Amino acid sequence: MILVTGGAGYIGSHTIKELLRDGREVVALDNLSAGHRELVLCREFVHGDLADGDLLRHTFRRYPIEAVIHFAAHTSVPESVADPGKYYRNNVGCTLTLVEAMVEAGVRTIVFSSSAAVYGDPVKIPIPEDHPTDPKNPYGRTKLVVEGILRDYAVAHGLRHVSLRYFNAAGSDPDGEIGECHDPETHLIPIVLEVALGVRREVQIFGTDYDTPDGTAIRDYIHVTDLARAHVLALRAVEEGRAEAAYNLGTGRGHTVREVVECCRRVTGREIPAVDAPRRPGDPAALVADPSRAERDLGWEPRFTALDPIVETAWKWMTRRSRPNPGSPR
Ligand code: UFG
């Protein structure tokens, strides 16, 4: 059985769906501070906090857990700048409680949800895994600290681990069963689609003077189901002792903010007013993955390689959710 922490969140819930599809048994753990119970498709659910060591010990005794996929974390970059303590306590402190409980219970396999934020401002594009790591904010630093903790626990306690560095997770389950629900929403694609839905008046384009073809920032948008599948493959690789410490998960293709807005106009057929705005502090001009290590070692290749189909899945989910009776999840 696989324990998925943060299983009620955006990427966690999609990964649970892929694990179930792969025939794995799953128990989700989530404190529901940002997650949604109705997104959890597995039967076993523990409502609780990773800070609670007793709960973790009890969970490891109660279920035959062989491995952990660890998503639970705070994820807002600006919030991490304003309140770093909250991020170090939760993202680092709770992970330490988790790995201690794992070692105590003899569970020695972990897949960790890391981020491209560990790289900071890239010195080259696309970014390979051996690119220097120099996070620009506390959020990115918490992810890098945890990567280090896992390496140290590997030496001291034989912990088998892999860190997956996500670029920009986007889109929703193509079946429309689960999807992205952040409150407040800060990510570009759902914000642009909220304008299309009429929930927001306009989208602000943060920065139009970057050194990019149209002056707006470039990101590598990777479909959440492709990310989810990478976790299943990485879990297998780490179980078989053939995983490297870290893998980039991205498509290797970058899109500017203006291209994203144009794509959303195409997909929705709606106007979507956009206004130029100053740069958002801390934003790098371009982040694009070199995903060749994951392709080579994990046999992983993104199925969603173009932006339109990614945005189509996000739009399908958002239009479904915005109806009065969107139907109940399985
Ligand atoms: N953007 C806008 N307007 C908006 C929202 C975003 O122009 O209303 C721009 C941002 O400035 C950025 C791009 O759209 O240039 C993408 O922004 P997102 O907020 O969607 O994503 P980020 O690239 O900032 O953040 C993502 C993850 C973080 C992670 C970070 C670095 O969400 O968790 O990548 O890897 F830390």
Residues whose N, C-alpha, C, O or C-beta is under 5 A from the ligand:
A	BS01	UFG	T75 S115 A116 A117 Y166 F167 T186 H187 L188 I191 Q204 I205 F206 A217 R219 V257 R280 D283
